[in-house]
Structure formats: structure tokens, C-alpha cells
Amino acid sequence: MINVDADGKYTPTQHDVRFNKKGGTDDPNVYQNHLTKIFDEIKHMPPNPVTGKKKILVFIHGGLNLYQSSIERVEDHYEAMFDEGTYAIFIHWRSFFFSTYKGHLTRIREGKVSRLAAVTAPVYLITDIARAIVMTPRTWVAQGIHSLNKLRERGFSIAEAILGVERTTEDTNPQEPFINYVEHSKKQANLPLRTWSLIMTPLKWVQMPFISDIGRPAWDIMRRRTRTLFRKPKEFDTHECADIGSNDPVQQGCVAGTGALADFGQALQQFLVTEAGATPQQNGSYELIYVGHSMGTFVINELLTARPDTHVDHIVYMAAAATIRDVTHHVIPYLSHHSATHFYSLFLHPDNDNSESHFLGLTPSGSLLAWIDNYYTTPITHLDRTSGRWENMRSALHVFPPQMLNSQIHFKIFGFNSQNSPQRHGDFDNFPYWEPHFWWKGSWQWRDKGYQQP
């Protein structure tokens, strides 16, 4: 695992050298030794029994993840992946809500680390609360319009929405070879759950403005941290990178970025070229896979842009928080120069995206992506909405090059009310996301640290 702190520094953990809760290290030798160990293990691993190649999978988690969750993910999945000839490199970055909101209050001002931030924290906290109160009518109106639009889009009446009907959104789905719909159970009424949700409605509407205006700055810090993985703040706050035009190795490193993942991207590319004679179109005896969940897709976008000559065989986005515009600006240019690369975008069923509940139904319904679209951001156009919601993507299929849709781009929408499909935004990494069958045709079911084809 590669553990990175809020400033883009590598942080040794209990799984490699030592666990340092206070932050990362500036000693390049510690990180370099860890990367060397990773690539030595890859070099001596057995190949995948099916493909005959050694598979390298880079997994980046999404927002609201604790360090302990990342450790458990490694412990739960690593052996199963390794036994199949897949070496997983898990990237952990600081994305938990309290950490990011604390960063907003006490550390970051106008995009820079500020020593005065902690002093002004009370002012920012009071302002956030006041803004939430002042914006309450607007938040309520926006949410009400959103809810009514969703009912109308699916042909529901308000009474049907309350009581539950056997109706889903499939009638409006385009039928194309690059789209895979997983079979689902019929929608059944769940009167106790709907009754409880109805009872909780006043409390949800009270919380809504605070979720929006307290969550928004935390979201901004999360977005910041997906970028400091590649460029540390000190690049801009010190004179370390001030020798512009110099051939000094330090200055050359500044051009590519000094963050831990910038160094990782460079080391990975050098390993593939040296070990397998990799070119921008193939990796020889190796197969490289990038998998990102939710906000992890922002990190993959940065990796693709920072190292465009690294050949990635498969790019997998699971419930991507990256916008449709991000995909067109990062993924599509990459695919145009890597004709053998396949891109897979995986989606919850739209009804799951819109109806997911949290905290026993005490908060507004909807997956994290719905909250991003409705609360944490203000999309300027349709293309600025999250790409991991099928209701957003299916209206934007025309912006992708047709030749790529028929060859390199694949969309998979999981079933509703199906035990063989993710049902919640956080379910994706409970399934074998390293298996091609999960990305495309077929769905796999996770059972007792093993999996089977349904």
C-alpha cells in the first residue's frame, strides 16, 4: 500500500516500514526503498494462469474513507488477487469528512496553507453555519424541484412514489452494444421503509442545508487532496522549485511534480520499460489496470495526464465522481493515443442512486454522487455533473467519438434489488473489482472472502 498524507507526502505504514499518524516523510530514500520493494515483488510473482501475464492493478479509493478501511481492504482482497496472478497496489489518501473539514477550518485559505488559518477558524465555522441557514429556502426549492423531476422522468405519480410500484427506468435506456444492463429483480413496495422515510421527511429537510453548506467546503478539500498527491503545496510555498529552466535533478522533478503519486507514476513507467520493454501501445509480459472508485477517478485522471506514455490496458471507473467533462478531457485524449486500451465505467441502477438511504433514513436520500450533484457542487452545464450516475451519462453519450464507443468504451449498469450487483455507492469494493467479468459481461457475487459466478 502507498499511504499519502494531506500534503502529498508518502507516509510509511504498518504494512511497510512504520506507521506515522502525524504525516509524511520528506526523506526520498524511505519512499524509494518502498517502491523498490513493490517492484521486486512484482518481478518475482507468478503470472496470471489465464492470460500468462503478470497483472498489476492500481486501486484508488474514493472520498470518506478511513485509514483503517484501507488496511481492511488490503487484508481482505490482497491474497485472493495475488493467487490469481494480480499484484495490487492500493493507494490511500486522506479523504475522511472530519479530516477534510478540519483542513478547511484550520489550515487552508484561498488554496494555500496558512499559519493564520487556525486563528480565523471560529469565523469560518460561524460563517458556514450562517450560510447554511440563509441558504435554506434555496436548498429546499432546489431539492424539491429535483425530486419532482425524478418522479416525472420515470412516469411516477406522487402516490406511486410513496406506495411503491413495479416500475423502473429501463424503458428510456438506449440499447447499444457498448452498454451492458445487468438483470434485476422487479421493484417491490416496501411500505414500512417508505412509511419510515415519510415520517423522517421533516428532519431530512432540516438537515439538508447543513449537509450542503457544511459538506461543500469539506468536498473542496477532498478535491484539493486528489491534486496534492501529484504536486505538494511546498512547491509553491518555498524556493525549492524556483530555479526555472535549470537541468538540476531537483528542478527537473519539479516539472513532473513532487507529490508521492507523481514519483510513483514515473517509477511505474520506468519499471515497465526496463523490465518488459513496454511502449505506449503495449506492456509486453505485463498487464496494467487502473481501478478508481468514486473520487478515486479524479486521481486516475491525473495519472493519465501526468504519464500519457504509460500504457494502461484497462481503466475501470466505479461510480465515478469525476464529471463527464473530466472524462472527455482526460480519458478520451488518452484513449485516442492508446488504441488497445479499454475504458469501463460502472454504474448503480438509477433507482438505487436516487433512493440510497443513510443513517437509518435520517438524512436526505441519494448516493454520494447525488449529493455531489445536488449539494456539494454547482454544475454549470450537464457535462459538469458526475459521470458515475447513469441518468447523467445516458444523456451525454453523443459527446463521445462513435468509433471509441464501438471498440474501447464500455458502460455497465448494475441491477436493482439484486444480491449479485452493488446496491449502494460503497458496495463496489465488496465485489471482485479486479475481475474482467465484473467490469463487463456478467456480475460476480462476493461470499466469505471468495467469489462465484451467479
PyMOL commands that set and color helices and strands:
alter all, ss='L'
color gray80, all
select helices_A, chain A and resi 28-43+67-83+97-106+117-134+136-153+158-163+170-172+191-199+201-228+234-237+249-256+260-276+296-306+324-337+350-355+359-361+368-376+382-384+390-393+397-399+402-405+425-430+436-439
alter helices_A, ss='H'
color red, helices_A
select strands_A, chain A and resi 2-4+54-60+86-93+108-109+112-113+179-181+286-293+314-318+342-347+409-413+445-447+450-452
alter strands_A, ss='S'
color yellow, strands_A
deselect
rebuild
show_as cartoon
